[in-house]
Amino acid sequence: MAHNPHAPQGPQGGNDPAGSTQMFRAFVEESAPQQQQSTRGGSRVGLIVGIVAAVVIVAAVAWLALS
């Protein structure tokens, strides 16, 4: 495993013997961009659905008021 200078050092100043800290950080860093992309896509779809629903409600209220 490659040496990570940013990893926390143990009580004797050595790396995590199991490497779990480095593996966890690598996992979090790899999965973070994917979560941001899916969040942006979900927000965009929700925004479009909300705008369409608002237009339909305003049109229905106007139709009822004018008839």
PDB file of N, CA, C, O and CB in Angstrom:
ATOM      1  N   MET A   1       0.857  -1.175   0.000  1.00  0.00           N
ATOM      2  CA  MET A   1       0.000   0.000   0.000  1.00  0.00           C
ATOM      3  C   MET A   1       0.902   1.236   0.000  1.00  0.00           C
ATOM      4  O   MET A   1       1.959   1.244   0.631  1.00  0.00           O
ATOM      5  CB  MET A   1      -0.975  -0.001   1.235  1.00  0.00           C
ATOM      6  N   ALA A   2       0.488   2.237  -0.687  1.00  0.00           N
ATOM      7  CA  ALA A   2       1.268   3.468  -0.775  1.00  0.00           C
ATOM      8  C   ALA A   2       1.204   4.239   0.539  1.00  0.00           C
ATOM      9  O   ALA A   2       0.212   4.181   1.265  1.00  0.00           O
ATOM     10  CB  ALA A   2       0.762   4.345  -1.932  1.00  0.00           C
ATOM     11  N   HIS A   3       2.279   4.958   0.826  1.00  0.00           N
ATOM     12  CA  HIS A   3       2.326   5.756   2.048  1.00  0.00           C
ATOM     13  C   HIS A   3       1.491   7.019   1.855  1.00  0.00           C
ATOM     14  O   HIS A   3       1.634   7.713   0.848  1.00  0.00           O
ATOM     15  CB  HIS A   3       3.793   6.116   2.424  1.00  0.00           C
ATOM     16  N   ASN A   4       0.631   7.312   2.805  1.00  0.00           N
ATOM     17  CA  ASN A   4      -0.216   8.501   2.751  1.00  0.00           C
ATOM     18  C   ASN A   4       0.279   9.476   3.816  1.00  0.00           C
ATOM     19  O   ASN A   4       0.071   9.233   5.004  1.00  0.00           O
ATOM     20  CB  ASN A   4      -1.733   8.138   2.968  1.00  0.00           C
ATOM     21  N   PRO A   5       0.934  10.586   3.417  1.00  0.00           N
ATOM     22  CA  PRO A   5       1.454  11.508   4.424  1.00  0.00           C
ATOM     23  C   PRO A   5       0.368  12.257   5.187  1.00  0.00           C
ATOM     24  O   PRO A   5       0.647  12.822   6.244  1.00  0.00           O
ATOM     25  CB  PRO A   5       2.366  12.495   3.773  1.00  0.00           C
ATOM     26  N   HIS A   6      -0.850  12.275   4.685  1.00  0.00           N
ATOM     27  CA  HIS A   6      -1.942  12.994   5.345  1.00  0.00           C
ATOM     28  C   HIS A   6      -2.721  12.105   6.311  1.00  0.00           C
ATOM     29  O   HIS A   6      -3.591  12.586   7.037  1.00  0.00           O
ATOM     30  CB  HIS A   6      -2.888  13.568   4.307  1.00  0.00           C
ATOM     31  N   ALA A   7      -2.415  10.828   6.319  1.00  0.00           N
ATOM     32  CA  ALA A   7      -3.130   9.899   7.197  1.00  0.00           C
ATOM     33  C   ALA A   7      -2.710  10.135   8.640  1.00  0.00           C
ATOM     34  O   ALA A   7      -1.557  10.476   8.903  1.00  0.00           O
ATOM     35  CB  ALA A   7      -2.863   8.428   6.787  1.00  0.00           C
ATOM     36  N   PRO A   8      -3.643   9.955   9.582  1.00  0.00           N
ATOM     37  CA  PRO A   8      -3.278  10.132  10.986  1.00  0.00           C
ATOM     38  C   PRO A   8      -2.256   9.070  11.398  1.00  0.00           C
ATOM     39  O   PRO A   8      -2.318   7.926  10.949  1.00  0.00           O
ATOM     40  CB  PRO A   8      -4.535  10.058  11.893  1.00  0.00           C
ATOM     41  N   GLN A   9      -1.340   9.458  12.235  1.00  0.00           N
ATOM     42  CA  GLN A   9      -0.298   8.549  12.694  1.00  0.00           C
ATOM     43  C   GLN A   9      -0.739   7.894  13.996  1.00  0.00           C
ATOM     44  O   GLN A   9      -1.420   8.511  14.815  1.00  0.00           O
ATOM     45  CB  GLN A   9       1.047   9.297  12.882  1.00  0.00           C
ATOM     46  N   GLY A  10      -0.343   6.641  14.177  1.00  0.00           N
ATOM     47  CA  GLY A  10      -0.686   5.897  15.381  1.00  0.00           C
ATOM     48  C   GLY A  10       0.131   6.368  16.563  1.00  0.00           C
ATOM     49  O   GLY A  10       0.917   7.305  16.430  1.00  0.00           O
ATOM     50  N   PRO A  11      -0.034   5.736  17.730  1.00  0.00           N
ATOM     51  CA  PRO A  11       0.696   6.167  18.923  1.00  0.00           C
ATOM     52  C   PRO A  11       2.213   6.051  18.751  1.00  0.00           C
ATOM     53  O   PRO A  11       2.946   6.858  19.321  1.00  0.00           O
ATOM     54  CB  PRO A  11       0.253   5.348  20.125  1.00  0.00           C
ATOM     55  N   GLN A  12       2.703   5.077  17.989  1.00  0.00           N
ATOM     56  CA  GLN A  12       4.135   4.937  17.773  1.00  0.00           C
ATOM     57  C   GLN A  12       4.593   5.719  16.545  1.00  0.00           C
ATOM     58  O   GLN A  12       5.770   5.655  16.190  1.00  0.00           O
ATOM     59  CB  GLN A  12       4.503   3.467  17.624  1.00  0.00           C
ATOM     60  N   GLY A  13       3.705   6.447  15.892  1.00  0.00           N
ATOM     61  CA  GLY A  13       4.069   7.217  14.717  1.00  0.00           C
ATOM     62  C   GLY A  13       3.979   6.425  13.431  1.00  0.00           C
ATOM     63  O   GLY A  13       4.377   6.926  12.379  1.00  0.00           O
ATOM     64  N   GLY A  14       3.469   5.203  13.479  1.00  0.00           N
ATOM     65  CA  GLY A  14       3.354   4.378  12.275  1.00  0.00           C
ATOM     66  C   GLY A  14       2.001   4.540  11.624  1.00  0.00           C
ATOM     67  O   GLY A  14       1.098   5.152  12.195  1.00  0.00           O
ATOM     68  N   ASN A  15       1.857   3.993  10.430  1.00  0.00           N
ATOM     69  CA  ASN A  15       0.567   4.026   9.734  1.00  0.00           C
ATOM     70  C   ASN A  15      -0.389   3.020  10.343  1.00  0.00           C
ATOM     71  O   ASN A  15       0.016   2.169  11.134  1.00  0.00           O
ATOM     72  CB  ASN A  15       0.748   3.743   8.234  1.00  0.00           C
ATOM     73  N   ASP A  16      -1.640   3.116   9.980  1.00  0.00           N
ATOM     74  CA  ASP A  16      -2.651   2.164  10.401  1.00  0.00           C
ATOM     75  C   ASP A  16      -2.239   0.783   9.880  1.00  0.00           C
ATOM     76  O   ASP A  16      -2.129   0.609   8.667  1.00  0.00           O
ATOM     77  CB  ASP A  16      -4.074   2.576   9.880  1.00  0.00           C
ATOM     78  N   PRO A  17      -2.008  -0.207  10.756  1.00  0.00           N
ATOM     79  CA  PRO A  17      -1.493  -1.497  10.284  1.00  0.00           C
ATOM     80  C   PRO A  17      -2.440  -2.197   9.314  1.00  0.00           C
ATOM     81  O   PRO A  17      -1.982  -2.882   8.400  1.00  0.00           O
ATOM     82  CB  PRO A  17      -1.227  -2.403  11.462  1.00  0.00           C
ATOM     83  N   ALA A  18      -3.732  -2.040   9.494  1.00  0.00           N
ATOM     84  CA  ALA A  18      -4.676  -2.693   8.598  1.00  0.00           C
ATOM     85  C   ALA A  18      -4.923  -1.868   7.346  1.00  0.00           C
ATOM     86  O   ALA A  18      -5.451  -2.393   6.366  1.00  0.00           O
ATOM     87  CB  ALA A  18      -5.985  -2.951   9.315  1.00  0.00           C
ATOM     88  N   GLY A  19      -4.560  -0.603   7.351  1.00  0.00           N
ATOM     89  CA  GLY A  19      -4.788   0.253   6.197  1.00  0.00           C
ATOM     90  C   GLY A  19      -6.228   0.683   6.060  1.00  0.00           C
ATOM     91  O   GLY A  19      -6.617   1.212   5.019  1.00  0.00           O
ATOM     92  N   SER A  20      -7.030   0.467   7.086  1.00  0.00           N
ATOM     93  CA  SER A  20      -8.458   0.773   6.960  1.00  0.00           C
ATOM     94  C   SER A  20      -8.724   2.273   6.844  1.00  0.00           C
ATOM     95  O   SER A  20      -9.658   2.683   6.153  1.00  0.00           O
ATOM     96  CB  SER A  20      -9.216   0.213   8.152  1.00  0.00           C
ATOM     97  N   THR A  21      -7.919   3.088   7.506  1.00  0.00           N
ATOM     98  CA  THR A  21      -8.134   4.535   7.422  1.00  0.00           C
ATOM     99  C   THR A  21      -7.891   5.031   6.010  1.00  0.00           C
ATOM    100  O   THR A  21      -8.679   5.813   5.478  1.00  0.00           O
ATOM    101  CB  THR A  21      -7.221   5.276   8.405  1.00  0.00           C
ATOM    102  N   GLN A  22      -6.793   4.575   5.395  1.00  0.00           N
ATOM    103  CA  GLN A  22      -6.490   5.001   4.034  1.00  0.00           C
ATOM    104  C   GLN A  22      -7.537   4.477   3.061  1.00  0.00           C
ATOM    105  O   GLN A  22      -7.941   5.193   2.145  1.00  0.00           O
ATOM    106  CB  GLN A  22      -5.094   4.524   3.620  1.00  0.00           C
ATOM    107  N   MET A  23      -7.975   3.253   3.247  1.00  0.00           N
ATOM    108  CA  MET A  23      -8.983   2.665   2.349  1.00  0.00           C
ATOM    109  C   MET A  23     -10.313   3.399   2.487  1.00  0.00           C
ATOM    110  O   MET A  23     -10.994   3.636   1.489  1.00  0.00           O
ATOM    111  CB  MET A  23      -9.173   1.159   2.652  1.00  0.00           C
ATOM    112  N   PHE A  24     -10.690   3.762   3.714  1.00  0.00           N
ATOM    113  CA  PHE A  24     -11.934   4.488   3.922  1.00  0.00           C
ATOM    114  C   PHE A  24     -11.878   5.852   3.253  1.00  0.00           C
ATOM    115  O   PHE A  24     -12.829   6.261   2.587  1.00  0.00           O
ATOM    116  CB  PHE A  24     -12.223   4.640   5.414  1.00  0.00           C
ATOM    117  N   ARG A  25     -10.761   6.560   3.430  1.00  0.00           N
ATOM    118  CA  ARG A  25     -10.631   7.874   2.798  1.00  0.00           C
ATOM    119  C   ARG A  25     -10.684   7.770   1.282  1.00  0.00           C
ATOM    120  O   ARG A  25     -11.313   8.600   0.624  1.00  0.00           O
ATOM    121  CB  ARG A  25      -9.329   8.541   3.227  1.00  0.00           C
ATOM    122  N   ALA A  26     -10.030   6.761   0.723  1.00  0.00           N
ATOM    123  CA  ALA A  26     -10.069   6.567  -0.732  1.00  0.00           C
ATOM    124  C   ALA A  26     -11.499   6.282  -1.185  1.00  0.00           C
ATOM    125  O   ALA A  26     -11.930   6.793  -2.219  1.00  0.00           O
ATOM    126  CB  ALA A  26      -9.128   5.408  -1.159  1.00  0.00           C
ATOM    127  N   PHE A  27     -12.238   5.474  -0.426  1.00  0.00           N
ATOM    128  CA  PHE A  27     -13.627   5.163  -0.765  1.00  0.00           C
ATOM    129  C   PHE A  27     -14.491   6.415  -0.733  1.00  0.00           C
ATOM    130  O   PHE A  27     -15.293   6.630  -1.642  1.00  0.00           O
ATOM    131  CB  PHE A  27     -14.190   4.111   0.194  1.00  0.00           C
ATOM    132  N   VAL A  28     -14.345   7.243   0.291  1.00  0.00           N
ATOM    133  CA  VAL A  28     -15.138   8.460   0.424  1.00  0.00           C
ATOM    134  C   VAL A  28     -14.807   9.438  -0.696  1.00  0.00           C
ATOM    135  O   VAL A  28     -15.705  10.057  -1.268  1.00  0.00           O
ATOM    136  CB  VAL A  28     -14.898   9.116   1.791  1.00  0.00           C
ATOM    137  N   GLU A  29     -13.519   9.579  -1.012  1.00  0.00           N
ATOM    138  CA  GLU A  29     -13.113  10.516  -2.056  1.00  0.00           C
ATOM    139  C   GLU A  29     -13.593  10.067  -3.423  1.00  0.00           C
ATOM    140  O   GLU A  29     -13.922  10.913  -4.254  1.00  0.00           O
ATOM    141  CB  GLU A  29     -11.603  10.676  -2.065  1.00  0.00           C
ATOM    142  N   GLU A  30     -13.647   8.758  -3.693  1.00  0.00           N
ATOM    143  CA  GLU A  30     -14.119   8.259  -4.979  1.00  0.00           C
ATOM    144  C   GLU A  30     -15.625   8.371  -5.105  1.00  0.00           C
ATOM    145  O   GLU A  30     -16.121   8.665  -6.192  1.00  0.00           O
ATOM    146  CB  GLU A  30     -13.692   6.821  -5.173  1.00  0.00           C
ATOM    147  N   SER A  31     -16.370   8.147  -4.034  1.00  0.00           N
ATOM    148  CA  SER A  31     -17.830   8.128  -4.128  1.00  0.00           C
ATOM    149  C   SER A  31     -18.448   9.517  -4.028  1.00  0.00           C
ATOM    150  O   SER A  31     -19.602   9.686  -4.420  1.00  0.00           O
ATOM    151  CB  SER A  31     -18.401   7.246  -3.047  1.00  0.00           C
ATOM    152  N   ALA A  32     -17.738  10.514  -3.524  1.00  0.00           N
ATOM    153  CA  ALA A  32     -18.304  11.854  -3.352  1.00  0.00           C
ATOM    154  C   ALA A  32     -18.729  12.500  -4.668  1.00  0.00           C
ATOM    155  O   ALA A  32     -19.841  13.026  -4.716  1.00  0.00           O
ATOM    156  CB  ALA A  32     -17.303  12.742  -2.661  1.00  0.00           C
ATOM    157  N   PRO A  33     -17.935  12.503  -5.737  1.00  0.00           N
ATOM    158  CA  PRO A  33     -18.397  13.139  -6.978  1.00  0.00           C
ATOM    159  C   PRO A  33     -19.635  12.474  -7.569  1.00  0.00           C
ATOM    160  O   PRO A  33     -20.476  13.157  -8.152  1.00  0.00           O
ATOM    161  CB  PRO A  33     -17.291  13.123  -8.000  1.00  0.00           C
ATOM    162  N   GLN A  34     -19.762  11.157  -7.428  1.00  0.00           N
ATOM    163  CA  GLN A  34     -20.931  10.473  -7.962  1.00  0.00           C
ATOM    164  C   GLN A  34     -22.195  10.905  -7.226  1.00  0.00           C
ATOM    165  O   GLN A  34     -23.244  11.064  -7.850  1.00  0.00           O
ATOM    166  CB  GLN A  34     -20.754   8.956  -7.864  1.00  0.00           C
ATOM    167  N   GLN A  35     -22.114  11.095  -5.928  1.00  0.00           N
ATOM    168  CA  GLN A  35     -23.282  11.528  -5.165  1.00  0.00           C
ATOM    169  C   GLN A  35     -23.680  12.943  -5.546  1.00  0.00           C
ATOM    170  O   GLN A  35     -24.872  13.243  -5.612  1.00  0.00           O
ATOM    171  CB  GLN A  35     -23.005  11.445  -3.662  1.00  0.00           C
ATOM    172  N   GLN A  36     -22.724  13.816  -5.796  1.00  0.00           N
ATOM    173  CA  GLN A  36     -23.043  15.183  -6.176  1.00  0.00           C
ATOM    174  C   GLN A  36     -23.735  15.221  -7.522  1.00  0.00           C
ATOM    175  O   GLN A  36     -24.659  16.013  -7.709  1.00  0.00           O
ATOM    176  CB  GLN A  36     -21.786  16.037  -6.208  1.00  0.00           C
ATOM    177  N   GLN A  37     -23.319  14.391  -8.468  1.00  0.00           N
ATOM    178  CA  GLN A  37     -23.948  14.374  -9.782  1.00  0.00           C
ATOM    179  C   GLN A  37     -25.392  13.901  -9.676  1.00  0.00           C
ATOM    180  O   GLN A  37     -26.281  14.500 -10.282  1.00  0.00           O
ATOM    181  CB  GLN A  37     -23.162  13.476 -10.746  1.00  0.00           C
ATOM    182  N   SER A  38     -25.642  12.834  -8.914  1.00  0.00           N
ATOM    183  CA  SER A  38     -27.008  12.339  -8.803  1.00  0.00           C
ATOM    184  C   SER A  38     -27.888  13.336  -8.052  1.00  0.00           C
ATOM    185  O   SER A  38     -29.075  13.455  -8.354  1.00  0.00           O
ATOM    186  CB  SER A  38     -27.027  10.979  -8.099  1.00  0.00           C
ATOM    187  N   THR A  39     -27.331  14.045  -7.089  1.00  0.00           N
ATOM    188  CA  THR A  39     -28.109  15.051  -6.361  1.00  0.00           C
ATOM    189  C   THR A  39     -28.499  16.191  -7.292  1.00  0.00           C
ATOM    190  O   THR A  39     -29.637  16.658  -7.250  1.00  0.00           O
ATOM    191  CB  THR A  39     -27.312  15.594  -5.156  1.00  0.00           C
ATOM    192  N   ARG A  40     -27.577  16.644  -8.129  1.00  0.00           N
ATOM    193  CA  ARG A  40     -27.889  17.724  -9.057  1.00  0.00           C
ATOM    194  C   ARG A  40     -28.980  17.298 -10.031  1.00  0.00           C
ATOM    195  O   ARG A  40     -29.893  18.075 -10.310  1.00  0.00           O
ATOM    196  CB  ARG A  40     -26.633  18.155  -9.822  1.00  0.00           C
ATOM    197  N   GLY A  41     -28.900  16.078 -10.549  1.00  0.00           N
ATOM    198  CA  GLY A  41     -29.908  15.595 -11.486  1.00  0.00           C
ATOM    199  C   GLY A  41     -31.276  15.492 -10.826  1.00  0.00           C
ATOM    200  O   GLY A  41     -32.284  15.859 -11.430  1.00  0.00           O
ATOM    201  N   GLY A  42     -31.320  14.998  -9.595  1.00  0.00           N
ATOM    202  CA  GLY A  42     -32.574  14.884  -8.872  1.00  0.00           C
ATOM    203  C   GLY A  42     -33.175  16.239  -8.568  1.00  0.00           C
ATOM    204  O   GLY A  42     -34.394  16.397  -8.629  1.00  0.00           O
ATOM    205  N   SER A  43     -32.352  17.219  -8.241  1.00  0.00           N
ATOM    206  CA  SER A  43     -32.838  18.561  -7.958  1.00  0.00           C
ATOM    207  C   SER A  43     -33.429  19.198  -9.206  1.00  0.00           C
ATOM    208  O   SER A  43     -34.450  19.884  -9.138  1.00  0.00           O
ATOM    209  CB  SER A  43     -31.713  19.429  -7.406  1.00  0.00           C
ATOM    210  N   ARG A  44     -32.788  18.971 -10.339  1.00  0.00           N
ATOM    211  CA  ARG A  44     -33.269  19.550 -11.595  1.00  0.00           C
ATOM    212  C   ARG A  44     -34.634  18.965 -11.969  1.00  0.00           C
ATOM    213  O   ARG A  44     -35.526  19.697 -12.395  1.00  0.00           O
ATOM    214  CB  ARG A  44     -32.250  19.300 -12.731  1.00  0.00           C
ATOM    215  N   VAL A  45     -34.798  17.650 -11.810  1.00  0.00           N
ATOM    216  CA  VAL A  45     -36.081  17.019 -12.135  1.00  0.00           C
ATOM    217  C   VAL A  45     -37.156  17.529 -11.185  1.00  0.00           C
ATOM    218  O   VAL A  45     -38.271  17.815 -11.619  1.00  0.00           O
ATOM    219  CB  VAL A  45     -35.976  15.469 -12.057  1.00  0.00           C
ATOM    220  N   GLY A  46     -36.847  17.649  -9.911  1.00  0.00           N
ATOM    221  CA  GLY A  46     -37.812  18.156  -8.944  1.00  0.00           C
ATOM    222  C   GLY A  46     -38.215  19.586  -9.237  1.00  0.00           C
ATOM    223  O   GLY A  46     -39.382  19.951  -9.089  1.00  0.00           O
ATOM    224  N   LEU A  47     -37.255  20.397  -9.652  1.00  0.00           N
ATOM    225  CA  LEU A  47     -37.543  21.785  -9.997  1.00  0.00           C
ATOM    226  C   LEU A  47     -38.482  21.856 -11.197  1.00  0.00           C
ATOM    227  O   LEU A  47     -39.435  22.635 -11.189  1.00  0.00           O
ATOM    228  CB  LEU A  47     -36.241  22.548 -10.292  1.00  0.00           C
ATOM    229  N   ILE A  48     -38.226  21.059 -12.220  1.00  0.00           N
ATOM    230  CA  ILE A  48     -39.074  21.061 -13.419  1.00  0.00           C
ATOM    231  C   ILE A  48     -40.484  20.595 -13.074  1.00  0.00           C
ATOM    232  O   ILE A  48     -41.462  21.195 -13.521  1.00  0.00           O
ATOM    233  CB  ILE A  48     -38.469  20.157 -14.518  1.00  0.00           C
ATOM    234  N   VAL A  49     -40.594  19.542 -12.289  1.00  0.00           N
ATOM    235  CA  VAL A  49     -41.918  19.039 -11.885  1.00  0.00           C
ATOM    236  C   VAL A  49     -42.656  20.095 -11.066  1.00  0.00           C
ATOM    237  O   VAL A  49     -43.861  20.280 -11.242  1.00  0.00           O
ATOM    238  CB  VAL A  49     -41.782  17.725 -11.066  1.00  0.00           C
ATOM    239  N   GLY A  50     -41.958  20.780 -10.187  1.00  0.00           N
ATOM    240  CA  GLY A  50     -42.590  21.829  -9.385  1.00  0.00           C
ATOM    241  C   GLY A  50     -43.089  22.984 -10.234  1.00  0.00           C
ATOM    242  O   GLY A  50     -44.179  23.502  -9.989  1.00  0.00           O
ATOM    243  N   ILE A  51     -42.317  23.394 -11.223  1.00  0.00           N
ATOM    244  CA  ILE A  51     -42.736  24.490 -12.107  1.00  0.00           C
ATOM    245  C   ILE A  51     -43.948  24.078 -12.922  1.00  0.00           C
ATOM    246  O   ILE A  51     -44.896  24.851 -13.062  1.00  0.00           O
ATOM    247  CB  ILE A  51     -41.584  24.909 -13.044  1.00  0.00           C
ATOM    248  N   VAL A  52     -43.927  22.859 -13.465  1.00  0.00           N
ATOM    249  CA  VAL A  52     -45.075  22.382 -14.255  1.00  0.00           C
ATOM    250  C   VAL A  52     -46.324  22.305 -13.383  1.00  0.00           C
ATOM    251  O   VAL A  52     -47.407  22.690 -13.825  1.00  0.00           O
ATOM    252  CB  VAL A  52     -44.775  20.995 -14.881  1.00  0.00           C
ATOM    253  N   ALA A  53     -46.192  21.819 -12.162  1.00  0.00           N
ATOM    254  CA  ALA A  53     -47.345  21.728 -11.261  1.00  0.00           C
ATOM    255  C   ALA A  53     -47.885  23.122 -10.932  1.00  0.00           C
ATOM    256  O   ALA A  53     -49.099  23.318 -10.885  1.00  0.00           O
ATOM    257  CB  ALA A  53     -46.959  20.984  -9.963  1.00  0.00           C
ATOM    258  N   ALA A  54     -46.991  24.091 -10.703  1.00  0.00           N
ATOM    259  CA  ALA A  54     -47.435  25.455 -10.403  1.00  0.00           C
ATOM    260  C   ALA A  54     -48.171  26.061 -11.586  1.00  0.00           C
ATOM    261  O   ALA A  54     -49.185  26.733 -11.395  1.00  0.00           O
ATOM    262  CB  ALA A  54     -46.244  26.337 -10.020  1.00  0.00           C
ATOM    263  N   VAL A  55     -47.688  25.840 -12.802  1.00  0.00           N
ATOM    264  CA  VAL A  55     -48.363  26.369 -13.994  1.00  0.00           C
ATOM    265  C   VAL A  55     -49.745  25.736 -14.151  1.00  0.00           C
ATOM    266  O   VAL A  55     -50.709  26.428 -14.480  1.00  0.00           O
ATOM    267  CB  VAL A  55     -47.511  26.114 -15.262  1.00  0.00           C
ATOM    268  N   VAL A  56     -49.847  24.443 -13.922  1.00  0.00           N
ATOM    269  CA  VAL A  56     -51.150  23.762 -14.032  1.00  0.00           C
ATOM    270  C   VAL A  56     -52.120  24.295 -12.979  1.00  0.00           C
ATOM    271  O   VAL A  56     -53.291  24.517 -13.288  1.00  0.00           O
ATOM    272  CB  VAL A  56     -50.982  22.225 -13.876  1.00  0.00           C
ATOM    273  N   ILE A  57     -51.670  24.503 -11.761  1.00  0.00           N
ATOM    274  CA  ILE A  57     -52.555  25.005 -10.702  1.00  0.00           C
ATOM    275  C   ILE A  57     -53.015  26.424 -11.017  1.00  0.00           C
ATOM    276  O   ILE A  57     -54.196  26.739 -10.866  1.00  0.00           O
ATOM    277  CB  ILE A  57     -51.840  24.970  -9.335  1.00  0.00           C
ATOM    278  N   VAL A  58     -52.092  27.286 -11.454  1.00  0.00           N
ATOM    279  CA  VAL A  58     -52.472  28.667 -11.798  1.00  0.00           C
ATOM    280  C   VAL A  58     -53.457  28.669 -12.961  1.00  0.00           C
ATOM    281  O   VAL A  58     -54.414  29.443 -12.952  1.00  0.00           O
ATOM    282  CB  VAL A  58     -51.219  29.510 -12.157  1.00  0.00           C
ATOM    283  N   ALA A  59     -53.242  27.815 -13.966  1.00  0.00           N
ATOM    284  CA  ALA A  59     -54.162  27.747 -15.105  1.00  0.00           C
ATOM    285  C   ALA A  59     -55.540  27.257 -14.656  1.00  0.00           C
ATOM    286  O   ALA A  59     -56.557  27.762 -15.132  1.00  0.00           O
ATOM    287  CB  ALA A  59     -53.596  26.817 -16.204  1.00  0.00           C
ATOM    288  N   ALA A  60     -55.586  26.291 -13.754  1.00  0.00           N
ATOM    289  CA  ALA A  60     -56.878  25.777 -13.278  1.00  0.00           C
ATOM    290  C   ALA A  60     -57.620  26.847 -12.484  1.00  0.00           C
ATOM    291  O   ALA A  60     -58.831  27.001 -12.644  1.00  0.00           O
ATOM    292  CB  ALA A  60     -56.676  24.516 -12.409  1.00  0.00           C
ATOM    293  N   VAL A  61     -56.923  27.580 -11.642  1.00  0.00           N
ATOM    294  CA  VAL A  61     -57.559  28.649 -10.850  1.00  0.00           C
ATOM    295  C   VAL A  61     -58.069  29.754 -11.773  1.00  0.00           C
ATOM    296  O   VAL A  61     -59.169  30.269 -11.575  1.00  0.00           O
ATOM    297  CB  VAL A  61     -56.559  29.236  -9.808  1.00  0.00           C
ATOM    298  N   ALA A  62     -57.279  30.118 -12.774  1.00  0.00           N
ATOM    299  CA  ALA A  62     -57.714  31.156 -13.719  1.00  0.00           C
ATOM    300  C   ALA A  62     -58.925  30.681 -14.517  1.00  0.00           C
ATOM    301  O   ALA A  62     -59.847  31.461 -14.756  1.00  0.00           O
ATOM    302  CB  ALA A  62     -56.562  31.538 -14.678  1.00  0.00           C
ATOM    303  N   TRP A  63     -58.939  29.421 -14.930  1.00  0.00           N
ATOM    304  CA  TRP A  63     -60.062  28.871 -15.690  1.00  0.00           C
ATOM    305  C   TRP A  63     -61.330  28.886 -14.836  1.00  0.00           C
ATOM    306  O   TRP A  63     -62.404  29.241 -15.322  1.00  0.00           O
ATOM    307  CB  TRP A  63     -59.747  27.431 -16.168  1.00  0.00           C
ATOM    308  N   LEU A  64     -61.206  28.501 -13.567  1.00  0.00           N
ATOM    309  CA  LEU A  64     -62.369  28.501 -12.680  1.00  0.00           C
ATOM    310  C   LEU A  64     -62.854  29.928 -12.399  1.00  0.00           C
ATOM    311  O   LEU A  64     -64.059  30.162 -12.304  1.00  0.00           O
ATOM    312  CB  LEU A  64     -62.028  27.790 -11.361  1.00  0.00           C
ATOM    313  N   ALA A  65     -61.940  30.868 -12.268  1.00  0.00           N
ATOM    314  CA  ALA A  65     -62.326  32.244 -11.983  1.00  0.00           C
ATOM    315  C   ALA A  65     -63.010  32.908 -13.166  1.00  0.00           C
ATOM    316  O   ALA A  65     -63.913  33.725 -12.984  1.00  0.00           O
ATOM    317  CB  ALA A  65     -61.117  33.045 -11.581  1.00  0.00           C
ATOM    318  N   LEU A  66     -62.591  32.569 -14.361  1.00  0.00           N
ATOM    319  CA  LEU A  66     -63.151  33.215 -15.547  1.00  0.00           C
ATOM    320  C   LEU A  66     -64.378  32.510 -16.090  1.00  0.00           C
ATOM    321  O   LEU A  66     -65.034  33.057 -16.976  1.00  0.00           O
ATOM    322  CB  LEU A  66     -62.115  33.293 -16.619  1.00  0.00           C
ATOM    323  N   SER A  67     -64.719  31.343 -15.614  1.00  0.00           N
ATOM    324  CA  SER A  67     -65.910  30.653 -16.138  1.00  0.00           C
ATOM    325  C   SER A  67     -67.104  30.759 -15.243  1.00  0.00           C
ATOM    326  O   SER A  67     -68.165  30.225 -15.565  1.00  0.00           O
ATOM    327  CB  SER A  67     -65.613  29.219 -16.366  1.00  0.00           C
TER     328      SER A  67
END
